[in-house]
Amino acid sequence: MARKRNKNKIALEERKLMLNFFLITIQFLSGAVMYSHIIAKIKGIDLRKIRDGNPGSSNLWRAAGWKYGFPALMLDYFKGTFPIAFFVWNESFHVNRYVIAFAALSGILGHAFSPFLKFKGGKAIATTFGAWSVLTKWEGPMVLGTVFTIFSILHRLRGKNKTTPEEDAFRVMIGFAALLIYTMWKVFNGMPELAILYFGNFLIVFYKHRLELRRYLKGV
């Protein structure tokens, strides 16, 4: 009986390990699908020649308008949300919350370094919003969104209608500074897994914006 229980326990642990690996892998692949690039190709648009060359929804919006940019933005958001949301909301899976954090991060990583674009992906901001929506409901995205909105309002008050890629990068860093405060608060209140998502997310976003940030600091 003891031997049978041990075998069952080992088999259960193996299934859990396979589920964890599957979840992280499929979330990476979900993030790696570059919808904006696909839509742009259909429209005959080369996103590499638009603004900063980012193959994301923001440049598609600029090149083809909101009718194409908005759906691409939503797809970039939702690919950071699914399929992990299914495993989070379905309690029968009992997925470890640290695995969920790594899976959410892998979706962001997939978008930023998509193997379908020779590991040259987008800036991963919309996908970041999606990932944080799963782990914090709307709290994390609201922190980032509030900072972005305030930044845009202040920018317009200065008489500027459009931001430069350098200004966008600075806005993202300000947003992540605010998100850090929120993350530390959640970590000390029973959600330590958010530290994994935050610091991994920050490193990815910082790397993807490093050139713009360097030019911004030189111009200050």
Contacts in CASP RR format, 6 or more apart in sequence:
PFRMAT RR
TARGET T0000
AUTHOR 0000-0000-0000
METHOD contacts of the structure
MODEL  1
MARKRNKNKIALEERKLMLNFFLITIQFLSGAVMYSHIIAKIKGIDLRKI
RDGNPGSSNLWRAAGWKYGFPALMLDYFKGTFPIAFFVWNESFHVNRYVI
AFAALSGILGHAFSPFLKFKGGKAIATTFGAWSVLTKWEGPMVLGTVFTI
FSILHRLRGKNKTTPEEDAFRVMIGFAALLIYTMWKVFNGMPELAILYFG
NFLIVFYKHRLELRRYLKGV
19 93 0 8 1.000
19 95 0 8 1.000
20 95 0 8 1.000
20 96 0 8 1.000
20 99 0 8 1.000
23 83 0 8 1.000
23 84 0 8 1.000
23 87 0 8 1.000
23 95 0 8 1.000
23 99 0 8 1.000
23 100 0 8 1.000
23 103 0 8 1.000
24 99 0 8 1.000
24 102 0 8 1.000
24 103 0 8 1.000
24 106 0 8 1.000
25 106 0 8 1.000
26 83 0 8 1.000
27 80 0 8 1.000
27 83 0 8 1.000
27 84 0 8 1.000
27 103 0 8 1.000
27 104 0 8 1.000
27 106 0 8 1.000
27 107 0 8 1.000
28 106 0 8 1.000
28 107 0 8 1.000
28 109 0 8 1.000
28 110 0 8 1.000
29 110 0 8 1.000
30 79 0 8 1.000
30 80 0 8 1.000
30 82 0 8 1.000
30 83 0 8 1.000
30 107 0 8 1.000
31 79 0 8 1.000
31 80 0 8 1.000
31 107 0 8 1.000
31 108 0 8 1.000
31 110 0 8 1.000
31 111 0 8 1.000
31 114 0 8 1.000
31 127 0 8 1.000
32 107 0 8 1.000
32 110 0 8 1.000
32 111 0 8 1.000
32 114 0 8 1.000
32 115 0 8 1.000
32 116 0 8 1.000
33 79 0 8 1.000
33 114 0 8 1.000
33 116 0 8 1.000
34 55 0 8 1.000
34 56 0 8 1.000
34 111 0 8 1.000
34 114 0 8 1.000
34 116 0 8 1.000
34 117 0 8 1.000
34 121 0 8 1.000
34 122 0 8 1.000
35 57 0 8 1.000
35 72 0 8 1.000
35 75 0 8 1.000
35 76 0 8 1.000
35 79 0 8 1.000
36 47 0 8 1.000
36 55 0 8 1.000
36 56 0 8 1.000
36 57 0 8 1.000
36 59 0 8 1.000
36 60 0 8 1.000
36 69 0 8 1.000
36 72 0 8 1.000
36 75 0 8 1.000
36 76 0 8 1.000
37 47 0 8 1.000
37 55 0 8 1.000
37 56 0 8 1.000
37 117 0 8 1.000
39 60 0 8 1.000
39 64 0 8 1.000
39 68 0 8 1.000
39 69 0 8 1.000
39 71 0 8 1.000
39 72 0 8 1.000
40 46 0 8 1.000
40 47 0 8 1.000
40 55 0 8 1.000
40 60 0 8 1.000
40 63 0 8 1.000
40 64 0 8 1.000
43 63 0 8 1.000
43 64 0 8 1.000
43 68 0 8 1.000
45 60 0 8 1.000
45 63 0 8 1.000
45 64 0 8 1.000
47 53 0 8 1.000
47 54 0 8 1.000
47 55 0 8 1.000
47 56 0 8 1.000
47 59 0 8 1.000
47 60 0 8 1.000
47 63 0 8 1.000
48 55 0 8 1.000
50 59 0 8 1.000
50 60 0 8 1.000
50 62 0 8 1.000
50 63 0 8 1.000
51 59 0 8 1.000
51 62 0 8 1.000
51 165 0 8 1.000
52 59 0 8 1.000
52 165 0 8 1.000
52 212 0 8 1.000
53 59 0 8 1.000
54 121 0 8 1.000
54 122 0 8 1.000
54 123 0 8 1.000
55 117 0 8 1.000
55 120 0 8 1.000
55 121 0 8 1.000
55 122 0 8 1.000
56 72 0 8 1.000
56 76 0 8 1.000
56 121 0 8 1.000
56 122 0 8 1.000
56 123 0 8 1.000
56 126 0 8 1.000
57 69 0 8 1.000
57 70 0 8 1.000
57 72 0 8 1.000
57 73 0 8 1.000
57 75 0 8 1.000
57 76 0 8 1.000
57 126 0 8 1.000
58 73 0 8 1.000
58 123 0 8 1.000
58 125 0 8 1.000
60 68 0 8 1.000
60 69 0 8 1.000
60 72 0 8 1.000
61 68 0 8 1.000
61 69 0 8 1.000
61 70 0 8 1.000
61 72 0 8 1.000
61 73 0 8 1.000
73 126 0 8 1.000
76 111 0 8 1.000
76 126 0 8 1.000
76 127 0 8 1.000
77 126 0 8 1.000
77 127 0 8 1.000
77 129 0 8 1.000
77 130 0 8 1.000
77 133 0 8 1.000
78 130 0 8 1.000
79 107 0 8 1.000
79 111 0 8 1.000
79 127 0 8 1.000
80 104 0 8 1.000
80 107 0 8 1.000
80 108 0 8 1.000
80 111 0 8 1.000
80 127 0 8 1.000
80 130 0 8 1.000
80 131 0 8 1.000
80 134 0 8 1.000
81 130 0 8 1.000
81 131 0 8 1.000
81 133 0 8 1.000
81 134 0 8 1.000
84 100 0 8 1.000
84 103 0 8 1.000
84 104 0 8 1.000
84 131 0 8 1.000
84 134 0 8 1.000
85 134 0 8 1.000
87 93 0 8 1.000
87 95 0 8 1.000
87 100 0 8 1.000
87 103 0 8 1.000
88 95 0 8 1.000
88 100 0 8 1.000
88 134 0 8 1.000
88 135 0 8 1.000
97 191 0 8 1.000
97 193 0 8 1.000
98 193 0 8 1.000
98 196 0 8 1.000
100 134 0 8 1.000
100 135 0 8 1.000
100 193 0 8 1.000
101 135 0 8 1.000
101 193 0 8 1.000
101 194 0 8 1.000
101 196 0 8 1.000
101 197 0 8 1.000
102 196 0 8 1.000
104 131 0 8 1.000
104 132 0 8 1.000
104 134 0 8 1.000
104 135 0 8 1.000
104 197 0 8 1.000
105 131 0 8 1.000
105 196 0 8 1.000
105 197 0 8 1.000
105 200 0 8 1.000
105 201 0 8 1.000
105 204 0 8 1.000
107 127 0 8 1.000
107 131 0 8 1.000
108 124 0 8 1.000
108 127 0 8 1.000
108 128 0 8 1.000
108 131 0 8 1.000
108 201 0 8 1.000
108 204 0 8 1.000
109 204 0 8 1.000
110 121 0 8 1.000
111 121 0 8 1.000
111 122 0 8 1.000
111 124 0 8 1.000
111 127 0 8 1.000
112 121 0 8 1.000
112 122 0 8 1.000
112 123 0 8 1.000
112 124 0 8 1.000
112 204 0 8 1.000
112 205 0 8 1.000
112 207 0 8 1.000
112 208 0 8 1.000
113 119 0 8 1.000
113 120 0 8 1.000
113 121 0 8 1.000
114 120 0 8 1.000
114 121 0 8 1.000
114 122 0 8 1.000
122 208 0 8 1.000
123 172 0 8 1.000
123 205 0 8 1.000
123 208 0 8 1.000
123 209 0 8 1.000
124 204 0 8 1.000
124 205 0 8 1.000
124 208 0 8 1.000
125 172 0 8 1.000
125 205 0 8 1.000
128 144 0 8 1.000
128 201 0 8 1.000
128 205 0 8 1.000
129 141 0 8 1.000
129 144 0 8 1.000
129 145 0 8 1.000
130 141 0 8 1.000
131 197 0 8 1.000
131 201 0 8 1.000
132 139 0 8 1.000
132 140 0 8 1.000
132 141 0 8 1.000
132 144 0 8 1.000
132 179 0 8 1.000
132 197 0 8 1.000
133 140 0 8 1.000
133 141 0 8 1.000
135 191 0 8 1.000
135 193 0 8 1.000
135 194 0 8 1.000
135 197 0 8 1.000
136 186 0 8 1.000
136 191 0 8 1.000
136 194 0 8 1.000
139 182 0 8 1.000
139 186 0 8 1.000
140 179 0 8 1.000
140 182 0 8 1.000
143 175 0 8 1.000
143 178 0 8 1.000
143 179 0 8 1.000
143 182 0 8 1.000
144 175 0 8 1.000
144 176 0 8 1.000
144 178 0 8 1.000
144 179 0 8 1.000
145 175 0 8 1.000
146 178 0 8 1.000
147 171 0 8 1.000
147 174 0 8 1.000
147 175 0 8 1.000
147 178 0 8 1.000
148 171 0 8 1.000
148 175 0 8 1.000
151 171 0 8 1.000
151 174 0 8 1.000
152 163 0 8 1.000
152 171 0 8 1.000
155 163 0 8 1.000
155 167 0 8 1.000
163 171 0 8 1.000
165 212 0 8 1.000
166 212 0 8 1.000
166 213 0 8 1.000
166 215 0 8 1.000
166 216 0 8 1.000
166 219 0 8 1.000
167 216 0 8 1.000
168 209 0 8 1.000
168 212 0 8 1.000
169 209 0 8 1.000
169 212 0 8 1.000
169 213 0 8 1.000
169 216 0 8 1.000
170 213 0 8 1.000
170 216 0 8 1.000
172 205 0 8 1.000
172 209 0 8 1.000
173 206 0 8 1.000
173 209 0 8 1.000
173 213 0 8 1.000
176 201 0 8 1.000
176 202 0 8 1.000
176 205 0 8 1.000
176 206 0 8 1.000
179 198 0 8 1.000
180 198 0 8 1.000
180 202 0 8 1.000
183 194 0 8 1.000
183 195 0 8 1.000
183 198 0 8 1.000
186 194 0 8 1.000
187 194 0 8 1.000
187 195 0 8 1.000
206 213 0 8 1.000
END
